[in-house]
Amino acid sequence: MAALSLGPVFFNWEPERWRDFHFRLADEAPIDTVYLGEVVCAKRTPFIAPHLDAVIERLKRAGKRVALSSLALIGNEREAALMRDLCAEGDLIVEANDIGLLRLLAGRPHRLGPFINIYNESTLAHFAARGAVGACLPPELPGSSIARLAAPAVIPLEIVAFGRLPLAISARCFHARAHRLHKDGCRFVCAQDPDGLVVRTLEGEPFLAINGLQTLSYTCVSLLGELHQLQRAGVAGFRLSPLATDMAAVARLFRDVLDRRIAAEEATGRLAGLVPETPLANGFLHGAEGRSRHRAELLGLE
């Protein structure tokens, strides 16, 4: 049976909201693994830290596996020290999102996040030989490349099947700049946009979303229609990236499609109702621009 995971929250949610979000998913969502931790901006780490132990305990009590996700970009010694402490964690597996962490994790079981570039079988085999026991592939890979990596994969692979896709990360804070603030005095304005701040072209067309240091897709990826093709191609798991919607309902839709309790077409219609202001897309998987939408049967992985 394909595994269903919940990725780390990319956005700067209020600490209590972050805590209660995970509490609810522990009790209600058919999720196998939950990734926790600050991936985008180290300055946000102290906000969720007081609730981290309680969330881990609640998730474990509900039978979920828990992993700790690292920063995607380490920019100074303070952040490096935070990541050294993370890698010293003995109880939970670490998901590396910055390749610099792999030196600290070498020889120990760890996972690779979607920010680590894996584009061919040799790279995957290299990481596996150094202790990686699973990987979430970069979201821009087309289905043909995913199939080559997944069958047969040297380690279990998962892909991002729902959410705004992480496209880039920078040392510059786009959110602060948009509000005419300096990065060091950002006032945490990213908290005003729980799903990211939409960026528009000069013609006013929605184009991307920004989240502090991070650039995301404007559209929301949905691979509901392609789940079974990808599963048959060897993909072991599917990751849901949190948005400010009913993620328990999202998880149930994906689980029901995977278990063939509901047709993908019906589930897609329901999913669109959960993110009414964000178009669904699957272009990268089909080898096209990420924001585009294609019929699932055209993927051709059979």
N, C-alpha and C positions, 0 to 999 in steps of 0.2 A: 504494500500500500504506500502510495506517495506521501511523503511528509509535508506538513504545512507549518511554516514558521512565521513569526512576526519580527520584522526588523526593528532596529533601534529608532526611537523617535528623533527625527532630524530637527524638529522645531523647538523654539523656546517657549514651552508651555509653562504655566504657573505650576510650582512644585506639587501642590495638592491635586491639581488636575492630572499631572503626570502620574502621581501615585494612584489615584482613584481609577484612572484609565486602565492601568495594569491590574489592579484589584478586580475590576469587572471582567477583564479578559481571562483572568485566572479562573473565574467561576463560570463563565458563559461561553467562551470561544473554543472551538475544536482545533486548538493549536498544539503542536507537538513541542516546539522550541521557541523560546523568546530571547531576543537579543536586547541587552540593556547597556546603557552608557552614553556618554556624550561623544558624538562623532564629529560635530561641526566646529564648535568653539569652546576651548578650554575654560573661558571665563564663565560659562554656564554651569560647569561641573558642581560648584558648591550649592547650587539650588536643589539639585536632585539627590545629592549625597546623603542628607539626613533621612531620606525615605528609602534608600537603596536596599538596606538589609530587610526591611519589612516587606518590600515588593518581592525580593528574592524568596523569602520564606513563604509568602502567600502563593507564589507561582509553583514552588516545589511541592507545597502541600496539596495543590490541585493536580499534581502529576505532570507538570510541565518541566522540560529540560531548560536550563538557563545558561546563557553564554554572555560574556562581557565583551562589548565592542570597543575598539580603540578609536582615538582620533584619526581622522583621514589625512591630516597635515600637522606635523610637529614643527613649530616655528621658533621655539626658544628653549632655554635650559629648564625653565619651570615646567613647560609642557613635556619635555623629555623626562623629567623626574616623575611626573604623574604617570607617564607610560611605563617607566621602569617599575613603579609600584604596581601597576596593573599587571604587568608580565610576571610579577612575583606572586600573584594570586595563586594559591594552591588548590582551592576547592572547585573553582569553576573554569571551564575552558575559555580561552581568550580568542576573539576574532580580530585578526590584524587587518587594519585598513591603510596603514602606512608601511611601506616595504622596509623602512628602517627598523621596525620591531622584530623582523624575522631573525635578526642576529641574536636578539635576546631570547627568542622562542625556539631556536634551532635545537632539534633533538627532543623536544617536548611536544606532545599532542597539542595542536592548535588549529584554528580555522582561518580561512582567508575570506575577507569581505569583498564586496563588489568594486571597491576602489583600487584593488590590486589587479594590475593588467595581466590577464591570462588569455592569450589569443591562439595558442597552439599546444599540441600534445607534449612537446619537449619541455615547455615551461611548466606545465602541470606536473609532469613527472619529476622535474627538478624540485618543485616545492614539496611534493609528496615524499620524496626521499629525505627531506630535511624536517619532516615531522607533521606536515599538514594532513589532517584527517578529513577535511571537507572544505568546499569552496563555494561561494556564491559568485557566479560569473558576472563580468561587466555587462551592464544592461544594453550596450550598443551592439552586442554580437547578433548576427543573423542566425536564423534557425539552422542553416546548413553547417555553420561553424560549431554551434552548440551540439548538434548531432555527432559531429566528428570527435568532439571532446568527451562526450558522454558515453559513447559506445565503442569499445568498453572503457569506462573511466577507471583510473587507478585509485581515485577516491570519490566518494559521493559528491555529486554536484547539484546545486540548486540555482534557480534563477528568480529574479524579481518579477512577480506576476501581477502585482497591483501596486499603485501609488505613483507619486511624482518621482521621476527617475533622476538620480544624481548624475549630473553631467560634468561638473567641474568644481574645484575648490581653490581658493586663492588666499594669500596672506592679507589681502585688502578686504575690508568689510563693506560690502555693497549697500547693506541696509543703513549703516551709519552715513555713508556718503549721500544716499538718497534723501536723508534728513538733514544734510549739511552739518554733520557731526564728524568728529575725528574718531578713529577706531578706539583709541584709549579712553575716550569720553563718550561712548556710544549710547549711554543711558539705557542700554538693552532694548532699543526700539524694535528689535526683531520680534519681541513678544507681542507687538500689536498685530502681527500677521500669523495666526496659528497654522496656516497652510502655506506660508510664504507670500511674498509681495509680487504680484503679477507685473511683468515688464511688457510694455507695448511698443510696437514699431512707431515710426513717425506718422504712419497712416492710422494709428490707433488700434491696430490688430494685436490681440494677446499673443505673446511670443514665447516668453520664458517666465520663470519665477525665481526670485532670489530669497535667500534665507541666511542672513549674516554673511559669512564667507563663501557660501555655497550657491552655485547655479543649478537650478532644477528645471525639468521640463514643465511647461505650462499644462500640457495634457496629462491625463492620468492613464498609465498603462493598464490594460486589462487583457490577460491571456486566457480568459475563461474558455474561449472557443478552441484554443490550441492545447489545452492541458493534456488531453489523452494522446495526441500525437507526440508531444514532448516526453510524456511518460514512457511511451513505447520506444522512443529514441534513446532512452536511458537516463533521462533527468530524474534524480532521486527526490527532489524537494522543490517546493514553490514558496517564495517569500512574499509576504504582504508588508508593504511599507506604510506605516501609520499616517493617516490623515485625520483631520478634525471631523470625523463622521462616526457612524455606528460601526466600529471595526469588528464587533462581535457578529453583527449581521453580515458583514463582508466575509468574514471567516466561514460562516455557515454556508454561504453561497458557494464558495470555492470547495469546501468539503463535500457539499451535496453534489456538485458537478463531478468531482473526482470519484465519488462513490456511486455515480450514475443514478442518483435519486431525482435529479432534475436536469432538463436539457440545458445546454450552454446558452442557447438563444434566449430562453426564458430568464435564466440567471443574469444574463447581460442586461436585459431590460430592467430587472430589479436593481442591479448594481448602478446603472445610470441614474436611477432615482435616489440613490444614496449620495451621489456626488453631482447634483443637478447643474452646478455652475462650472464644472470641469469636464471637457470632452474626453471620451475614452479613445485610446489609440493603441496600436500594436505595430507601428511601422518598422522599428528596428528589427524585430523578429522576422519580418518579411523582406529584409534587405533594402528598405526604403527609408525616407526621412521619418524620424521617430514620431512626429506628430500626426502622421497619416493613419488611416484606418483601412484594414484589408479583411476580406472574407477569410475565415479560418481555413477553409478547405483548400485555399491557394498556397498554403505553407508547403505542402508536398513533401513531408517527411516520412510518408508511409513507405 
